[in-house]
Amino acid sequence: MKATGIVRRIDDLGRIVIPKEIRRTLRIHEGDPLEIFTENDGAVIFKKYSPIGELGEFALQYADTLNKSTGLLTCITDKDSVIAASGAGKRDLKEKRVSGEVERIMEKKSLFCSTDEGGSIKIIDDSDKYKAGVVAPIVHDGDPVGTVIFIAEPEKSMNEVEQKLAETAAGFLSKALE
């Protein structure tokens, strides 16, 4: 655990304010669910809750299946990071933070295809190496909770098959959360 040097008091309703710097760094927004853990030594730990993250192994198996079907590097993300990746380059992407561009697509809750939008977008903040060809938001109970992403290959353009496959996968993962 990393000490921040910030001390906050609990108010009379049992609330505590998480400092703005920490919320910004960890991308915690108003309304985001947090899990609360306690340890034997009295530590209380808050962790952003990721419904897609709960699917872990299932999401990885699904990414593997999509990769085998399309031959494309495939990622499944939650709102913050890549939770499953399959194909050449998967190690470069696993557990990396998603880019602001992917976050914006997620918030719009609409499919992105590089051929429709005039170009691909980067998937993770710290690398321009991998570009998204198709991004399908996973929407559960009206809220975006993640994405299914097919990585664009320079010699292959994304078509309606990849778009529909990504949308179907996103819909299926949304149903798996119920």
N, CA and C atoms as an extended XYZ file, in Angstrom:
534
Properties=species:S:1:pos:R:3:atomname:S:1:resname:S:1:resid:I:1 pbc="F F F"
N         0.845       -1.170        0.000 N   MET     1
C         0.000        0.000        0.000 CA  MET     1
C         0.893        1.237        0.000 C   MET     1
N         0.486        2.252       -0.754 N   LYS     2
C         1.255        3.484       -0.853 CA  LYS     2
C         0.617        4.552        0.034 C   LYS     2
N         1.410        5.165        0.933 N   ALA     3
C         0.903        6.239        1.787 CA  ALA     3
C         0.816        7.523        0.974 C   ALA     3
N        -0.264        8.289        1.187 N   THR     4
C        -0.442        9.550        0.463 CA  THR     4
C        -0.154       10.755        1.335 C   THR     4
N        -0.193       10.573        2.643 N   GLY     5
C         0.013       11.695        3.552 CA  GLY     5
C        -1.255       12.521        3.736 C   GLY     5
N        -2.341       12.088        3.170 N   ILE     6
C        -3.611       12.811        3.276 CA  ILE     6
C        -4.444       12.160        4.375 C   ILE     6
N        -4.983       12.982        5.265 N   VAL     7
C        -5.821       12.494        6.355 CA  VAL     7
C        -7.201       13.129        6.211 C   VAL     7
N        -8.227       12.342        6.319 N   ARG     8
C        -9.611       12.822        6.248 CA  ARG     8
C       -10.384       12.291        7.452 C   ARG     8
N       -11.353       13.071        7.901 N   ARG     9
C       -12.206       12.654        9.011 CA  ARG     9
C       -13.538       12.144        8.467 C   ARG     9
N       -14.136       11.222        9.194 N   ILE    10
C       -15.467       10.720        8.856 CA  ILE    10
C       -16.484       11.706        9.420 C   ILE    10
N       -17.486       12.092        8.599 N   ASP    11
C       -18.494       13.047        9.080 CA  ASP    11
C       -19.562       12.326        9.900 C   ASP    11
N       -20.539       13.090       10.385 N   ASP    12
C       -21.559       12.521       11.269 CA  ASP    12
C       -22.480       11.522       10.568 C   ASP    12
N       -22.453       11.460        9.235 N   LEU    13
C       -23.225       10.467        8.491 CA  LEU    13
C       -22.384        9.257        8.082 C   LEU    13
N       -21.122        9.217        8.538 N   GLY    14
C       -20.248        8.084        8.228 CA  GLY    14
C       -19.548        8.199        6.888 C   GLY    14
N       -19.558        9.381        6.281 N   ARG    15
C       -18.940        9.573        4.962 CA  ARG    15
C       -17.509       10.065        5.097 C   ARG    15
N       -16.754        9.794        4.066 N   ILE    16
C       -15.387       10.290        3.977 CA  ILE    16
C       -15.172       10.765        2.543 C   ILE    16
N       -14.444       11.844        2.383 N   VAL    17
C       -14.174       12.387        1.056 CA  VAL    17
C       -12.857       11.810        0.549 C   VAL    17
N       -12.930       11.237       -0.645 N   ILE    18
C       -11.698       10.767       -1.301 CA  ILE    18
C       -11.137       11.972       -2.051 C   ILE    18
N        -9.897       12.361       -1.750 N   PRO    19
C        -9.332       13.575       -2.359 CA  PRO    19
C        -9.365       13.557       -3.884 C   PRO    19
N        -9.558       14.752       -4.444 N   LYS    20
C        -9.686       14.921       -5.887 CA  LYS    20
C        -8.485       14.345       -6.642 C   LYS    20
N        -7.282       14.548       -6.111 N   GLU    21
C        -6.071       14.045       -6.793 CA  GLU    21
C        -6.113       12.528       -6.934 C   GLU    21
N        -6.575       11.852       -5.894 N   ILE    22
C        -6.655       10.387       -5.921 CA  ILE    22
C        -7.760        9.948       -6.880 C   ILE    22
N        -8.915       10.624       -6.836 N   ARG    23
C       -10.009       10.278       -7.752 CA  ARG    23
C        -9.594       10.478       -9.201 C   ARG    23
N        -8.887       11.558       -9.486 N   ARG    24
C        -8.445       11.826      -10.856 CA  ARG    24
C        -7.421       10.780      -11.301 C   ARG    24
N        -6.460       10.484      -10.470 N   THR    25
C        -5.423        9.510      -10.802 CA  THR    25
C        -6.004        8.123      -11.037 C   THR    25
N        -6.963        7.726      -10.204 N   LEU    26
C        -7.557        6.389      -10.299 CA  LEU    26
C        -8.813        6.364      -11.171 C   LEU    26
N        -9.149        7.504      -11.780 N   ARG    27
C       -10.332        7.630      -12.639 CA  ARG    27
C       -11.609        7.204      -11.913 C   ARG    27
N       -11.757        7.693      -10.706 N   ILE    28
C       -12.975        7.443       -9.939 CA  ILE    28
C       -13.883        8.645      -10.150 C   ILE    28
N       -15.087        8.377      -10.659 N   HIS    29
C       -16.042        9.437      -10.960 CA  HIS    29
C       -17.265        9.303      -10.070 C   HIS    29
N       -18.035       10.373       -9.977 N   GLU    30
C       -19.268       10.349       -9.194 CA  GLU    30
C       -20.159        9.204       -9.680 C   GLU    30
N       -20.634        8.411       -8.746 N   GLY    31
C       -21.512        7.296       -9.081 CA  GLY    31
C       -20.787        5.983       -9.319 C   GLY    31
N       -19.450        5.988       -9.414 N   ASP    32
C       -18.707        4.747       -9.619 CA  ASP    32
C       -18.825        3.848       -8.392 C   ASP    32
N       -19.053        2.552       -8.600 N   PRO    33
C       -19.128        1.639       -7.454 CA  PRO    33
C       -17.724        1.314       -6.927 C   PRO    33
N       -17.610        1.233       -5.612 N   LEU    34
C       -16.349        0.874       -4.965 CA  LEU    34
C       -16.584       -0.346       -4.076 C   LEU    34
N       -15.636       -1.272       -4.089 N   GLU    35
C       -15.669       -2.406       -3.166 CA  GLU    35
C       -14.907       -2.005       -1.915 C   GLU    35
N       -15.365       -2.475       -0.774 N   ILE    36
C       -14.706       -2.147        0.488 CA  ILE    36
C       -14.212       -3.447        1.115 C   ILE    36
N       -12.920       -3.475        1.423 N   PHE    37
C       -12.293       -4.636        2.055 CA  PHE    37
C       -11.716       -4.206        3.388 C   PHE    37
N       -11.666       -5.126        4.329 N   THR    38
C       -10.993       -4.864        5.597 CA  THR    38
C        -9.939       -5.931        5.818 C   THR    38
N        -8.907       -5.546        6.523 N   GLU    39
C        -7.847       -6.489        6.867 CA  GLU    39
C        -7.768       -6.626        8.374 C   GLU    39
N        -7.143       -7.690        8.835 N   ASN    40
C        -7.046       -7.964       10.275 CA  ASN    40
C        -6.340       -6.862       11.043 C   ASN    40
N        -5.439       -6.138       10.394 N   ASP    41
C        -4.690       -5.086       11.086 CA  ASP    41
C        -5.461       -3.768       11.155 C   ASP    41
N        -6.738       -3.770       10.704 N   GLY    42
C        -7.570       -2.572       10.783 CA  GLY    42
C        -7.582       -1.730        9.522 C   GLY    42
N        -6.847       -2.143        8.513 N   ALA    43
C        -6.825       -1.394        7.266 CA  ALA    43
C        -8.159       -1.553        6.541 C   ALA    43
N        -8.620       -0.465        5.967 N   VAL    44
C        -9.824       -0.462        5.135 CA  VAL    44
C        -9.366       -0.104        3.728 C   VAL    44
N        -9.738       -0.942        2.765 N   ILE    45
C        -9.278       -0.757        1.392 CA  ILE    45
C       -10.481       -0.530        0.485 C   ILE    45
N       -10.413        0.532       -0.307 N   PHE    46
C       -11.435        0.807       -1.310 CA  PHE    46
C       -10.854        0.450       -2.664 C   PHE    46
N       -11.634       -0.255       -3.469 N   LYS    47
C       -11.179       -0.656       -4.800 CA  LYS    47
C       -12.317       -0.417       -5.778 C   LYS    47
N       -11.986        0.145       -6.941 N   LYS    48
C       -13.020        0.323       -7.947 CA  LYS    48
C       -13.592       -1.033       -8.312 C   LYS    48
N       -14.914       -1.118       -8.324 N   TYR    49
C       -15.574       -2.369       -8.669 CA  TYR    49
C       -15.715       -2.469      -10.174 C   TYR    49
N       -15.348       -3.620      -10.715 N   SER    50
C       -15.452       -3.863      -12.147 CA  SER    50
C       -16.304       -5.105      -12.386 C   SER    50
N       -17.553       -4.908      -12.867 N   PRO    51
C       -18.375       -6.083      -13.141 CA  PRO    51
C       -17.744       -6.994      -14.188 C   PRO    51
N       -17.128       -6.408      -15.217 N   ILE    52
C       -16.464       -7.201      -16.254 CA  ILE    52
C       -15.266       -7.931      -15.657 C   ILE    52
N       -14.562       -7.298      -14.747 N   GLY    53
C       -13.424       -7.927      -14.086 CA  GLY    53
C       -13.809       -9.193      -13.348 C   GLY    53
N       -15.061       -9.251      -12.897 N   GLU    54
C       -15.561      -10.447      -12.217 CA  GLU    54
C       -15.633      -11.641      -13.164 C   GLU    54
N       -15.721      -11.372      -14.466 N   LEU    55
C       -15.820      -12.452      -15.452 CA  LEU    55
C       -14.457      -13.065      -15.790 C   LEU    55
N       -13.376      -12.383      -15.420 N   GLY    56
C       -12.002      -12.821      -15.598 CA  GLY    56
C       -11.712      -13.920      -16.597 C   GLY    56
N       -11.723      -15.157      -16.137 N   GLU    57
C       -11.370      -16.315      -16.956 CA  GLU    57
C       -12.333      -16.488      -18.128 C   GLU    57
N       -13.620      -16.237      -17.895 N   PHE    58
C       -14.610      -16.332      -18.963 CA  PHE    58
C       -14.309      -15.316      -20.066 C   PHE    58
N       -13.962      -14.091      -19.675 N   ALA    59
C       -13.631      -13.051      -20.654 CA  ALA    59
C       -12.407      -13.457      -21.468 C   ALA    59
N       -11.424      -14.072      -20.822 N   LEU    60
C       -10.225      -14.527      -21.535 CA  LEU    60
C       -10.576      -15.619      -22.542 C   LEU    60
N       -11.408      -16.568      -22.140 N   GLN    61
C       -11.828      -17.620      -23.065 CA  GLN    61
C       -12.604      -17.033      -24.244 C   GLN    61
N       -13.421      -16.042      -23.972 N   TYR    62
C       -14.192      -15.401      -25.040 CA  TYR    62
C       -13.255      -14.662      -25.997 C   TYR    62
N       -12.266      -13.941      -25.451 N   ALA    63
C       -11.293      -13.248      -26.295 CA  ALA    63
C       -10.528      -14.252      -27.160 C   ALA    63
N       -10.166      -15.403      -26.589 N   ASP    64
C        -9.478      -16.452      -27.359 CA  ASP    64
C       -10.350      -16.942      -28.513 C   ASP    64
N       -11.626      -17.150      -28.246 N   THR    65
C       -12.550      -17.617      -29.282 CA  THR    65
C       -12.694      -16.578      -30.389 C   THR    65
N       -12.836      -15.318      -30.019 N   LEU    66
C       -12.944      -14.249      -31.019 CA  LEU    66
C       -11.665      -14.146      -31.850 C   LEU    66
N       -10.525      -14.301      -31.202 N   ASN    67
C        -9.243      -14.262      -31.912 CA  ASN    67
C        -9.133      -15.399      -32.910 C   ASN    67
N        -9.541      -16.594      -32.503 N   LYS    68
C        -9.475      -17.744      -33.412 CA  LYS    68
C       -10.445      -17.594      -34.576 C   LYS    68
N       -11.599      -16.977      -34.326 N   SER    69
C       -12.596      -16.794      -35.386 CA  SER    69
C       -12.189      -15.741      -36.408 C   SER    69
N       -11.547      -14.676      -35.935 N   THR    70
C       -11.239      -13.543      -36.817 CA  THR    70
C        -9.775      -13.469      -37.237 C   THR    70
N        -8.897      -14.064      -36.429 N   GLY    71
C        -7.463      -13.916      -36.668 CA  GLY    71
C        -6.933      -12.569      -36.206 C   GLY    71
N        -7.774      -11.786      -35.547 N   LEU    72
C        -7.384      -10.453      -35.089 CA  LEU    72
C        -7.037      -10.458      -33.601 C   LEU    72
N        -6.069       -9.642      -33.224 N   LEU    73
C        -5.781       -9.414      -31.816 CA  LEU    73
C        -7.052       -8.829      -31.203 C   LEU    73
N        -7.521       -9.439      -30.119 N   THR    74
C        -8.801       -9.089      -29.515 CA  THR    74
C        -8.618       -8.741      -28.053 C   THR    74
N        -9.292       -7.671      -27.614 N   CYS    75
C        -9.236       -7.253      -26.212 CA  CYS    75
C       -10.638       -7.116      -25.656 C   CYS    75
N       -10.761       -7.413      -24.381 N   ILE    76
C       -11.968       -7.114      -23.635 CA  ILE    76
C       -11.517       -6.242      -22.473 C   ILE    76
N       -12.177       -5.098      -22.311 N   THR    77
C       -11.777       -4.155      -21.272 CA  THR    77
C       -12.918       -3.933      -20.294 C   THR    77
N       -12.556       -3.433      -19.110 N   ASP    78
C       -13.570       -2.861      -18.246 CA  ASP    78
C       -13.488       -1.352      -18.478 C   ASP    78
N       -13.998       -0.528      -17.596 N   LYS    79
C       -13.987        0.911      -17.836 CA  LYS    79
C       -12.580        1.505      -17.786 C   LYS    79
N       -11.647        0.793      -17.163 N   ASP    80
C       -10.325        1.367      -16.933 CA  ASP    80
C        -9.176        0.674      -17.647 C   ASP    80
N        -9.240       -0.649      -17.779 N   SER    81
C        -8.069       -1.356      -18.288 CA  SER    81
C        -8.460       -2.603      -19.073 C   SER    81
N        -7.467       -3.142      -19.767 N   VAL    82
C        -7.651       -4.370      -20.540 CA  VAL    82
C        -7.657       -5.537      -19.550 C   VAL    82
N        -8.755       -6.300      -19.531 N   ILE    83
C        -8.826       -7.432      -18.595 CA  ILE    83
C        -8.552       -8.761      -19.277 C   ILE    83
N        -8.706       -8.808      -20.610 N   ALA    84
C        -8.425      -10.036      -21.359 CA  ALA    84
C        -7.964       -9.651      -22.755 C   ALA    84
N        -6.951      -10.360      -23.244 N   ALA    85
C        -6.450      -10.126      -24.599 CA  ALA    85
C        -6.005      -11.455      -25.181 C   ALA    85
N        -6.196      -11.604      -26.493 N   SER    86
C        -5.792      -12.830      -27.159 CA  SER    86
C        -5.274      -12.505      -28.550 C   SER    86
N        -4.160      -13.139      -28.890 N   GLY    87
C        -3.534      -12.928      -30.187 CA  GLY    87
C        -2.123      -12.410      -30.012 C   GLY    87
N        -1.449      -12.178      -31.137 N   ALA    88
C        -0.075      -11.684      -31.097 CA  ALA    88
C        -0.053      -10.289      -30.486 C   ALA    88
N         0.694      -10.123      -29.411 N   GLY    89
C         0.787       -8.837      -28.736 CA  GLY    89
C        -0.047       -8.733      -27.482 C   GLY    89
N        -0.686       -9.822      -27.084 N   LYS    90
C        -1.572       -9.762      -25.921 CA  LYS    90
C        -0.833       -9.356      -24.645 C   LYS    90
N         0.415       -9.740      -24.530 N   ARG    91
C         1.173       -9.400      -23.310 CA  ARG    91
C         1.409       -7.897      -23.191 C   ARG    91
N         1.479       -7.211      -24.328 N   ASP    92
C         1.676       -5.764      -24.316 CA  ASP    92
C         0.440       -5.023      -23.817 C   ASP    92
N        -0.719       -5.662      -23.885 N   LEU    93
C        -1.976       -4.988      -23.582 CA  LEU    93
C        -2.580       -5.350      -22.232 C   LEU    93
N        -2.358       -6.572      -21.776 N   LYS    94
C        -3.003       -7.068      -20.552 CA  LYS    94
C        -2.745       -6.133      -19.377 C   LYS    94
N        -3.834       -5.758      -18.725 N   GLU    95
C        -3.846       -4.926      -17.524 CA  GLU    95
C        -3.364       -3.498      -17.747 C   GLU    95
N        -3.276       -3.063      -19.006 N   LYS    96
C        -2.894       -1.679      -19.292 CA  LYS    96
C        -4.146       -0.804      -19.263 C   LYS    96
N        -3.965        0.444      -18.901 N   ARG    97
C        -5.062        1.410      -18.813 CA  ARG    97
C        -5.539        1.796      -20.211 C   ARG    97
N        -6.851        1.817      -20.421 N   VAL    98
C        -7.400        2.176      -21.733 CA  VAL    98
C        -7.219        3.668      -21.986 C   VAL    98
N        -7.164        4.030      -23.261 N   SER    99
C        -6.964        5.427      -23.650 CA  SER    99
C        -8.235        6.242      -23.414 C   SER    99
N        -8.056        7.541      -23.388 N   GLY   100
C        -9.191        8.444      -23.277 CA  GLY   100
C       -10.139        8.300      -24.455 C   GLY   100
N        -9.595        7.963      -25.624 N   GLU   101
C       -10.435        7.777      -26.813 CA  GLU   101
C       -11.385        6.595      -26.623 C   GLU   101
N       -10.866        5.495      -26.072 N   VAL   102
C       -11.715        4.328      -25.801 CA  VAL   102
C       -12.761        4.688      -24.746 C   VAL   102
N       -12.364        5.439      -23.732 N   GLU   103
C       -13.319        5.869      -22.700 CA  GLU   103
C       -14.456        6.686      -23.308 C   GLU   103
N       -14.130        7.589      -24.240 N   ARG   104
C       -15.165        8.420      -24.873 CA  ARG   104
C       -16.142        7.565      -25.692 C   ARG   104
N       -15.623        6.573      -26.397 N   ILE   105
C       -16.492        5.671      -27.167 CA  ILE   105
C       -17.418        4.915      -26.219 C   ILE   105
N       -16.856        4.469      -25.097 N   MET   106
C       -17.642        3.743      -24.105 CA  MET   106
C       -18.785        4.622      -23.585 C   MET   106
N       -18.456        5.865      -23.254 N   GLU   107
C       -19.455        6.779      -22.701 CA  GLU   107
C       -20.547        7.102      -23.716 C   GLU   107
N       -20.205        7.155      -25.010 N   LYS   108
C       -21.203        7.413      -26.054 CA  LYS   108
C       -22.115        6.210      -26.269 C   LYS   108
N       -21.651        5.018      -25.836 N   LYS   109
C       -22.408        3.761      -25.965 CA  LYS   109
C       -22.733        3.432      -27.416 C   LYS   109
N       -21.835        3.805      -28.326 N   SER   110
C       -22.082        3.488      -29.730 CA  SER   110
C       -20.851        2.837      -30.347 C   SER   110
N       -21.090        1.994      -31.314 N   LEU   111
C       -20.030        1.249      -31.981 CA  LEU   111
C       -19.082        2.187      -32.717 C   LEU   111
N       -17.785        1.908      -32.630 N   PHE   112
C       -16.778        2.633      -33.407 CA  PHE   112
C       -16.171        1.664      -34.403 C   PHE   112
N       -16.056        2.101      -35.633 N   CYS   113
C       -15.348        1.326      -36.653 CA  CYS   113
C       -14.419        2.271      -37.385 C   CYS   113
N       -13.166        1.897      -37.512 N   SER   114
C       -12.165        2.778      -38.119 CA  SER   114
C       -12.514        3.153      -39.553 C   SER   114
N       -13.174        2.281      -40.286 N   THR   115
C       -13.519        2.606      -41.672 CA  THR   115
C       -14.628        3.645      -41.729 C   THR   115
N       -15.528        3.664      -40.738 N   ASP   116
C       -16.607        4.658      -40.696 CA  ASP   116
C       -16.089        6.020      -40.246 C   ASP   116
N       -15.177        5.996      -39.285 N   GLU   117
C       -14.727        7.229      -38.642 CA  GLU   117
C       -13.501        7.851      -39.317 C   GLU   117
N       -12.950        7.189      -40.301 N   GLY   118
C       -11.814        7.752      -41.007 CA  GLY   118
C       -10.469        7.513      -40.357 C   GLY   118
N       -10.357        6.532      -39.506 N   GLY   119
C        -9.067        6.221      -38.904 CA  GLY   119
C        -9.214        5.442      -37.627 C   GLY   119
N        -8.148        4.780      -37.236 N   SER   120
C        -8.184        3.981      -36.018 CA  SER   120
C        -7.743        4.836      -34.833 C   SER   120
N        -8.018        4.348      -33.640 N   ILE   121
C        -7.652        5.057      -32.417 CA  ILE   121
C        -6.743        4.181      -31.572 C   ILE   121
N        -5.926        4.812      -30.735 N   LYS   122
C        -5.071        4.006      -29.871 CA  LYS   122
C        -5.882        3.422      -28.724 C   LYS   122
N        -5.453        2.255      -28.277 N   ILE   123
C        -6.208        1.508      -27.274 CA  ILE   123
C        -5.754        1.837      -25.856 C   ILE   123
N        -4.437        1.910      -25.671 N   ILE   124
C        -3.907        2.178      -24.334 CA  ILE   124
C        -3.141        3.495      -24.342 C   ILE   124
N        -3.114        4.134      -23.194 N   ASP   125
C        -2.495        5.458      -23.082 CA  ASP   125
C        -1.007        5.476      -23.395 C   ASP   125
N        -0.288        4.460      -22.944 N   ASP   126
C         1.169        4.538      -23.022 CA  ASP   126
C         1.787        3.922      -24.274 C   ASP   126
N         0.975        3.682      -25.329 N   SER   127
C         1.533        3.105      -26.552 CA  SER   127
C         0.665        3.430      -27.758 C   SER   127
N         1.321        3.776      -28.861 N   ASP   128
C         0.620        3.993      -30.134 CA  ASP   128
C         0.718        2.765      -31.025 C   ASP   128
N         1.307        1.703      -30.512 N   LYS   129
C         1.571        0.519      -31.324 CA  LYS   129
C         0.296       -0.177      -31.790 C   LYS   129
N        -0.711       -0.241      -30.917 N   TYR   130
C        -1.944       -0.965      -31.238 CA  TYR   130
C        -3.085        0.015      -31.437 C   TYR   130
N        -3.776       -0.128      -32.563 N   LYS   131
C        -4.892        0.754      -32.910 CA  LYS   131
C        -6.172       -0.065      -33.026 C   LYS   131
N        -7.256        0.500      -32.525 N   ALA   132
C        -8.549       -0.174      -32.575 CA  ALA   132
C        -9.166       -0.025      -33.948 C   ALA   132
N        -9.609       -1.137      -34.509 N   GLY   133
C       -10.359       -1.119      -35.751 CA  GLY   133
C       -11.845       -1.094      -35.465 C   GLY   133
N       -12.263       -1.858      -34.449 N   VAL   134
C       -13.661       -1.896      -34.018 CA  VAL   134
C       -13.686       -1.863      -32.497 C   VAL   134
N       -14.551       -1.007      -31.950 N   VAL   135
C       -14.766       -0.939      -30.505 CA  VAL   135
C       -16.266       -1.019      -30.266 C   VAL   135
N       -16.687       -2.053      -29.543 N   ALA   136
C       -18.105       -2.221      -29.208 CA  ALA   136
C       -18.266       -2.098      -27.697 C   ALA   136
N       -18.964       -1.070      -27.236 N   PRO   137
C       -19.170       -0.910      -25.797 CA  PRO   137
C       -20.034       -2.023      -25.216 C   PRO   137
N       -19.686       -2.458      -24.023 N   ILE   138
C       -20.493       -3.406      -23.265 CA  ILE   138
C       -21.346       -2.560      -22.330 C   ILE   138
N       -22.664       -2.595      -22.513 N   VAL   139
C       -23.578       -1.780      -21.719 CA  VAL   139
C       -24.427       -2.709      -20.864 C   VAL   139
N       -24.413       -2.449      -19.557 N   HIS   140
C       -25.181       -3.269      -18.614 CA  HIS   140
C       -26.033       -2.343      -17.751 C   HIS   140
N       -27.323       -2.598      -17.700 N   ASP   141
C       -28.265       -1.755      -16.949 CA  ASP   141
C       -28.155       -0.286      -17.353 C   ASP   141
N       -27.913       -0.039      -18.631 N   GLY   142
C       -27.853        1.326      -19.148 CA  GLY   142
C       -26.518        2.023      -18.965 C   GLY   142
N       -25.574        1.375      -18.282 N   ASP   143
C       -24.264        1.987      -18.037 CA  ASP   143
C       -23.175        1.258      -18.812 C   ASP   143
N       -22.236        2.008      -19.390 N   PRO   144
C       -21.101        1.352      -20.055 CA  PRO   144
C       -20.184        0.741      -19.003 C   PRO   144
N       -19.814       -0.540      -19.189 N   VAL   145
C       -18.961       -1.214      -18.211 CA  VAL   145
C       -17.673       -1.749      -18.832 C   VAL   145
N       -17.552       -1.656      -20.156 N   GLY   146
C       -16.356       -2.157      -20.819 CA  GLY   146
C       -16.516       -2.124      -22.322 C   GLY   146
N       -15.581       -2.773      -23.013 N   THR   147
C       -15.613       -2.828      -24.474 CA  THR   147
C       -15.069       -4.151      -24.978 C   THR   147
N       -15.456       -4.476      -26.205 N   VAL   148
C       -14.833       -5.542      -26.979 CA  VAL   148
C       -14.122       -4.820      -28.116 C   VAL   148
N       -12.823       -5.099      -28.278 N   ILE   149
C       -12.014       -4.383      -29.272 CA  ILE   149
C       -11.308       -5.362      -30.192 C   ILE   149
N       -11.400       -5.100      -31.497 N   PHE   150
C       -10.581       -5.785      -32.486 CA  PHE   150
C        -9.504       -4.807      -32.916 C   PHE   150
N        -8.257       -5.278      -32.885 N   ILE   151
C        -7.120       -4.432      -33.247 CA  ILE   151
C        -7.004       -4.372      -34.758 C   ILE   151
N        -6.838       -3.163      -35.272 N   ALA   152
C        -6.718       -2.954      -36.716 CA  ALA   152
C        -5.365       -3.463      -37.213 C   ALA   152
N        -5.393       -4.129      -38.344 N   GLU   153
C        -4.167       -4.548      -39.014 CA  GLU   153
C        -4.009       -3.676      -40.246 C   GLU   153
N        -2.778       -3.206      -40.536 N   PRO   154
C        -2.576       -2.274      -41.648 CA  PRO   154
C        -3.103       -2.783      -42.992 C   PRO   154
N        -2.946       -4.061      -43.263 N   GLU   155
C        -3.337       -4.586      -44.572 CA  GLU   155
C        -4.789       -5.067      -44.633 C   GLU   155
N        -5.504       -5.021      -43.503 N   LYS   156
C        -6.873       -5.526      -43.490 CA  LYS   156
C        -7.817       -4.452      -42.960 C   LYS   156
N        -8.848       -4.139      -43.738 N   SER   157
C        -9.828       -3.169      -43.255 CA  SER   157
C       -10.949       -3.917      -42.531 C   SER   157
N       -11.527       -3.238      -41.574 N   MET   158
C       -12.636       -3.807      -40.813 CA  MET   158
C       -13.893       -3.727      -41.673 C   MET   158
N       -14.712       -4.757      -41.581 N   ASN   159
C       -15.944       -4.741      -42.358 CA  ASN   159
C       -17.132       -5.027      -41.447 C   ASN   159
N       -18.279       -5.206      -42.049 N   GLU   160
C       -19.503       -5.401      -41.291 CA  GLU   160
C       -19.472       -6.679      -40.451 C   GLU   160
N       -18.748       -7.695      -40.894 N   VAL   161
C       -18.664       -8.946      -40.137 CA  VAL   161
C       -17.999       -8.701      -38.788 C   VAL   161
N       -16.854       -7.995      -38.790 N   GLU   162
C       -16.161       -7.694      -37.532 CA  GLU   162
C       -17.025       -6.806      -36.641 C   GLU   162
N       -17.723       -5.851      -37.236 N   GLN   163
C       -18.590       -4.967      -36.460 CA  GLN   163
C       -19.689       -5.765      -35.757 C   GLN   163
N       -20.374       -6.617      -36.508 N   LYS   164
C       -21.472       -7.405      -35.940 CA  LYS   164
C       -20.966       -8.394      -34.903 C   LYS   164
N       -19.801       -8.980      -35.152 N   LEU   165
C       -19.220       -9.930      -34.206 CA  LEU   165
C       -18.873       -9.228      -32.887 C   LEU   165
N       -18.297       -8.034      -32.970 N   ALA   166
C       -17.959       -7.277      -31.760 CA  ALA   166
C       -19.230       -6.867      -31.007 C   ALA   166
N       -20.245       -6.413      -31.729 N   GLU   167
C       -21.509       -6.043      -31.092 CA  GLU   167
C       -22.160       -7.237      -30.412 C   GLU   167
N       -22.135       -8.387      -31.080 N   THR   168
C       -22.714       -9.608      -30.514 CA  THR   168
C       -21.964      -10.025      -29.253 C   THR   168
N       -20.638       -9.961      -29.306 N   ALA   169
C       -19.819      -10.318      -28.143 CA  ALA   169
C       -20.109       -9.378      -26.978 C   ALA   169
N       -20.220       -8.084      -27.263 N   ALA   170
C       -20.516       -7.108      -26.207 CA  ALA   170
C       -21.890       -7.393      -25.593 C   ALA   170
N       -22.863       -7.706      -26.428 N   GLY   171
C       -24.194       -8.037      -25.933 CA  GLY   171
C       -24.196       -9.298      -25.083 C   GLY   171
N       -23.441      -10.293      -25.524 N   PHE   172
C       -23.361      -11.550      -24.782 CA  PHE   172
C       -22.698      -11.329      -23.412 C   PHE   172
N       -21.612      -10.552      -23.386 N   LEU   173
C       -20.936      -10.289      -22.113 CA  LEU   173
C       -21.836       -9.489      -21.175 C   LEU   173
N       -22.633       -8.589      -21.742 N   SER   174
C       -23.574       -7.840      -20.926 CA  SER   174
C       -24.589       -8.789      -20.280 C   SER   174
N       -25.096       -9.738      -21.049 N   LYS   175
C       -26.049      -10.728      -20.513 CA  LYS   175
C       -25.394      -11.602      -19.457 C   LYS   175
N       -24.106      -11.909      -19.613 N   ALA   176
C       -23.398      -12.754      -18.646 CA  ALA   176
C       -23.289      -12.069      -17.289 C   ALA   176
N       -23.438      -10.760      -17.253 N   LEU   177
C       -23.352      -10.014      -15.981 CA  LEU   177
C       -24.636      -10.098      -15.170 C   LEU   177
N       -25.721      -10.553      -15.790 N   GLU   178
C       -27.012      -10.613      -15.079 CA  GLU   178
C       -27.066      -11.752      -14.097 C   GLU   178
